[in-house]
Amino acid sequence: MKRIYISMLLVAAIMAGCSRNSARQDKAEAEATTAFTYEGIIPAADSNGIKYTVTMTPASAEDGTFVMEQTPVKEGARAFSSKGFYEEFTDTIVTPGRKYYRLISTVGSDTTYFVVTSNNTVILTDASLMPAPSGLDYTLTLKGSR
């Protein structure tokens, strides 16, 4: 009788441990797949700007997928959309320690860079990771969760 009782306790302990592990895994997976969105209007020469909406869905702490919508603020203008993969990286040359996003489009061969300036904002940069020399505002603001 004691043997059966001990066996049942052992099975119950194993099941309880598996249940807790599963709950931790589910929470980690939910956090890793929470999409976040940046939006803003970027200056443009032939219109009142281009509205950027960039939604990123993490696959891990440093990378994931993105969808970027670019809609000119001009009556009748055509919107553009791209999607692909992004990676987060830290600069070691221009501004050591500063975080960036590199968006690599699977449609065409475009690569877009953003510098992370705060928990809520990013700024569009070029491949040299420098802000636009014009001094115009290329900031996008966080709209979704992060």
C-alpha positions, 0 to 999 in steps of 0.5 A: 500500500505504501508503495502505491501511495509513494508512486502516486505522489511521485506521479503527481509531483512530476505532473505539477512540475510539467504544468508549471514549466508549460505555463512558463513556456506559454508566457515566454512565447506570448511575450516573444510574439507581441507585435509593436508598431511605430508610426509617423510622417516622414518629410517628402519633396513632392507631398506633405510627407509619407506616413510610415507604419512599421509593425514588428513581431519578435521571433526572439529578443534580437530579431523577427518579422516586419510589415512596413506601410508607406502612404504618401500624404497626397490625394490619390497617391499610391501606398507602398508596402514591404515585409521581411525580417528585422534584426536589432543590433548595437552600434560599436563604431558611430555611437557605441551602445546605441540600439538600431533596427535593420529591416531587410525586405523580402520584396526587392532588396531594400534595407531600412535602418532605424536608430532607437532613441527612447523606449517610444521613438525611433528615427529613420537613418541611412546605412551609415546610421547617421540622422539626415543632414537636413535636420528634418524630423524623421521620428516614428513613435511607438503606437502598439505594445512593447 
